[in-house]
């Protein structure tokens, strides 16, 4: 079922967490809400879940106005970063908990839990306790528990934030496959742009309680609507009023009409990619992303004088604080 948020605002005392936010999550899609800490993304998720009430605006799920409904009547599955596992229950009992509360028949519970444990690849761990699971397994158990009650929508609040980078990468791929299989409308809150870009059908970028832009991952990257979006989605360098992606910085060995003189400060090999730190003669610093083949062709070294083509740089009308990549 679709999720529609219309003109929602929320304040906590004098702090305005959300300001006139509108968002539509199409039925069956996986959308990410991406933004820095404090931008309002988790508040928006809690409003959709019914854990908070908006000061203004409306929220509907599947065409039904749920603004005033309590969480248990919204038919949502909610997964947080820290699992919220019942430590005294086995994996099987944790997944079955919501079904037992709803007094489902024992045969139905056994069948449903078995199917879900197969789905999240935990069948062999059914009789283990949470303390015996890894972080990735705990998060898969939490997702199975949320899915057990057959929610209309699935809400995920930084579900992989407490895990190490390798496990996060594995779970991102697994979550995307799971979503394609079950096709439940899913809203994922994250501050990790790589996570959002990898698994979401669309991304809503939030900043200071407002939605800056909603688009596909490649649409956000290729056509950012503001300085903030360009700086937050992907790596960015600033040269005066110009913003440019490091892979769009062209390094030339001979001068050209539009090129600027620069000095190579450092060359760092990052696997197949290469980072070249540069100092323009006017004092601005930036870096270029090259491949190893390009590095071999240019034969760059620290201290070398080169010329930089910034013809692919962008400017934006609205000045904003830009989170630049280090």
Buried (B, 14 or more C-beta within 10 A) or exposed (E): BBBBBBEBBBBEEEEBBBBBBEBBBBBBBBBBBBBBEBBBBBBBBBBBBBBBEBBEBBBBBBEEEBBEBEBEEBBBBBBBBBBEBEEEBBBBBBBBBBBEEEEBEEEEBBEBBBEBBEBBBBBEBBEBBBEEBEBBBBBBBBBBBBBBBEBBBBBBBBBBBBBEEEBBBEBBEBBBEBBEEEEBBBBBBBBBBEBBBBBBBBBBBBBBBBBBBBBBBEBBBEEBBBBBBBBBBBBBBBBEEBBBBBBBBBBBEEEEEEBBEBBBBEBEEEEEBBBBBBBBEEEBEBBBBBEEEBBEEBEBEEEBEBBBBBEEBBEBEEEBEBEEEE
